[in-house]
Amino acid sequence: MIRKTLPLVIMTTCAAVASAQDFPLWERILKHYSGTTDETPVPTMKMGHMQMSLKGNGAPGDTERATEILTAASGVLSQYRDVKTAVHDGYKPFFPSGRIGEEIHYTNYHRRRLEQQHIDYSRPGSILYKRTEDGLKAIGVMYTAPRNATPNN
């Protein structure tokens, strides 16, 4: 019995490892909430589960637009200073480890899906918290560009 079962277990484990390397778990999970990481006309650099737009030349209106985004992000961090408020508004922690110093994404999947059509900078898809000795501290927000985003918008 063991001689027949052992090869099956080994083959199943090897297939699972190979599958995980070809299509990581985070991509399988996030595929339900977004497009694939390669579908964008914007020049990007990959960073694990996300892509960051490359820095381009400045354009008229960029400073005003950046100020608008930073003002909205600052308001979000003030509003969600207490993580209980974020949880009440539908944000959920994404794989927290419980270690001091870790950064945790609290994601609102409804808002995250809305970002695929239009970004409302006062309602980010994710809020980043850092675990400190005194509890969780809101340190950042995360926006996701709509699927049809171009370098001009």
Contacts in CASP RR format, 6 or more apart in sequence:
PFRMAT RR
TARGET T0000
AUTHOR 0000-0000-0000
METHOD contacts of the structure
MODEL  1
MIRKTLPLVIMTTCAAVASAQDFPLWERILKHYSGTTDETPVPTMKMGHM
QMSLKGNGAPGDTERATEILTAASGVLSQYRDVKTAVHDGYKPFFPSGRI
GEEIHYTNYHRRRLEQQHIDYSRPGSILYKRTEDGLKAIGVMYTAPRNAT
PNN
26 48 0 8 1.000
26 49 0 8 1.000
27 36 0 8 1.000
27 37 0 8 1.000
27 49 0 8 1.000
30 49 0 8 1.000
33 109 0 8 1.000
33 112 0 8 1.000
33 113 0 8 1.000
34 112 0 8 1.000
34 116 0 8 1.000
34 144 0 8 1.000
34 147 0 8 1.000
35 116 0 8 1.000
35 147 0 8 1.000
37 46 0 8 1.000
37 49 0 8 1.000
37 50 0 8 1.000
37 51 0 8 1.000
39 147 0 8 1.000
40 51 0 8 1.000
40 145 0 8 1.000
40 147 0 8 1.000
40 149 0 8 1.000
41 149 0 8 1.000
41 150 0 8 1.000
41 151 0 8 1.000
42 53 0 8 1.000
42 54 0 8 1.000
42 145 0 8 1.000
42 149 0 8 1.000
42 150 0 8 1.000
42 151 0 8 1.000
43 53 0 8 1.000
43 54 0 8 1.000
43 151 0 8 1.000
44 51 0 8 1.000
44 52 0 8 1.000
44 53 0 8 1.000
44 54 0 8 1.000
45 51 0 8 1.000
45 52 0 8 1.000
45 54 0 8 1.000
53 145 0 8 1.000
53 151 0 8 1.000
56 151 0 8 1.000
68 121 0 8 1.000
69 121 0 8 1.000
69 143 0 8 1.000
72 121 0 8 1.000
72 122 0 8 1.000
73 121 0 8 1.000
73 124 0 8 1.000
73 140 0 8 1.000
73 141 0 8 1.000
75 122 0 8 1.000
76 121 0 8 1.000
76 122 0 8 1.000
76 123 0 8 1.000
76 124 0 8 1.000
76 127 0 8 1.000
76 141 0 8 1.000
77 127 0 8 1.000
77 138 0 8 1.000
77 139 0 8 1.000
77 140 0 8 1.000
77 141 0 8 1.000
79 85 0 8 1.000
80 86 0 8 1.000
80 89 0 8 1.000
80 91 0 8 1.000
80 127 0 8 1.000
80 138 0 8 1.000
81 138 0 8 1.000
83 106 0 8 1.000
83 129 0 8 1.000
83 136 0 8 1.000
83 138 0 8 1.000
86 106 0 8 1.000
86 108 0 8 1.000
86 127 0 8 1.000
86 129 0 8 1.000
86 138 0 8 1.000
87 106 0 8 1.000
89 108 0 8 1.000
90 108 0 8 1.000
90 110 0 8 1.000
91 106 0 8 1.000
91 107 0 8 1.000
91 108 0 8 1.000
91 126 0 8 1.000
91 127 0 8 1.000
92 106 0 8 1.000
92 107 0 8 1.000
92 108 0 8 1.000
92 109 0 8 1.000
93 104 0 8 1.000
93 105 0 8 1.000
93 106 0 8 1.000
94 104 0 8 1.000
94 105 0 8 1.000
94 106 0 8 1.000
94 107 0 8 1.000
94 126 0 8 1.000
95 104 0 8 1.000
96 102 0 8 1.000
96 104 0 8 1.000
96 131 0 8 1.000
98 131 0 8 1.000
99 131 0 8 1.000
100 131 0 8 1.000
100 132 0 8 1.000
100 133 0 8 1.000
101 130 0 8 1.000
101 131 0 8 1.000
101 132 0 8 1.000
102 130 0 8 1.000
102 131 0 8 1.000
103 128 0 8 1.000
103 129 0 8 1.000
103 130 0 8 1.000
103 131 0 8 1.000
103 139 0 8 1.000
104 128 0 8 1.000
104 129 0 8 1.000
104 130 0 8 1.000
104 131 0 8 1.000
104 136 0 8 1.000
105 126 0 8 1.000
105 127 0 8 1.000
105 128 0 8 1.000
105 142 0 8 1.000
106 126 0 8 1.000
106 127 0 8 1.000
106 128 0 8 1.000
106 129 0 8 1.000
107 125 0 8 1.000
107 126 0 8 1.000
108 123 0 8 1.000
108 125 0 8 1.000
108 126 0 8 1.000
111 120 0 8 1.000
111 123 0 8 1.000
111 124 0 8 1.000
111 125 0 8 1.000
112 125 0 8 1.000
112 126 0 8 1.000
112 144 0 8 1.000
114 120 0 8 1.000
114 123 0 8 1.000
115 125 0 8 1.000
115 143 0 8 1.000
115 144 0 8 1.000
115 145 0 8 1.000
115 146 0 8 1.000
116 144 0 8 1.000
116 146 0 8 1.000
116 147 0 8 1.000
117 146 0 8 1.000
118 146 0 8 1.000
119 143 0 8 1.000
119 144 0 8 1.000
119 145 0 8 1.000
119 146 0 8 1.000
121 143 0 8 1.000
124 141 0 8 1.000
124 142 0 8 1.000
124 143 0 8 1.000
125 141 0 8 1.000
125 142 0 8 1.000
125 143 0 8 1.000
125 144 0 8 1.000
126 141 0 8 1.000
126 142 0 8 1.000
127 138 0 8 1.000
127 140 0 8 1.000
127 141 0 8 1.000
127 142 0 8 1.000
128 138 0 8 1.000
128 139 0 8 1.000
128 140 0 8 1.000
128 141 0 8 1.000
128 142 0 8 1.000
129 136 0 8 1.000
129 137 0 8 1.000
129 138 0 8 1.000
129 139 0 8 1.000
130 136 0 8 1.000
130 137 0 8 1.000
130 139 0 8 1.000
END
